[in-house]
């Protein structure tokens, strides 16, 4: 993924209502595979 694609991903997630911490955790999980950053469903 290049920087333009990464930027569009972040902008899209913000538009979908994600906060910056959740976005960063997702990116960390994607890059490292560390389970502590894995996304979990939110209760609505």
Secondary structure in CASP SS format (residue, H / E / C, confidence):
PFRMAT SS
TARGET T0000
AUTHOR 0000-0000-0000
METHOD secondary structure of the structure
MODEL  1
X C 1.00
X C 1.00
X H 1.00
X H 1.00
X H 1.00
X H 1.00
X H 1.00
X H 1.00
X H 1.00
X H 1.00
X H 1.00
X H 1.00
X H 1.00
X H 1.00
X H 1.00
X C 1.00
X C 1.00
X C 1.00
X C 1.00
X H 1.00
X H 1.00
X H 1.00
X H 1.00
X H 1.00
X H 1.00
X H 1.00
X H 1.00
X H 1.00
X H 1.00
X H 1.00
X H 1.00
X H 1.00
X C 1.00
X C 1.00
X H 1.00
X H 1.00
X H 1.00
X C 1.00
X C 1.00
X C 1.00
X C 1.00
X C 1.00
X C 1.00
X C 1.00
END
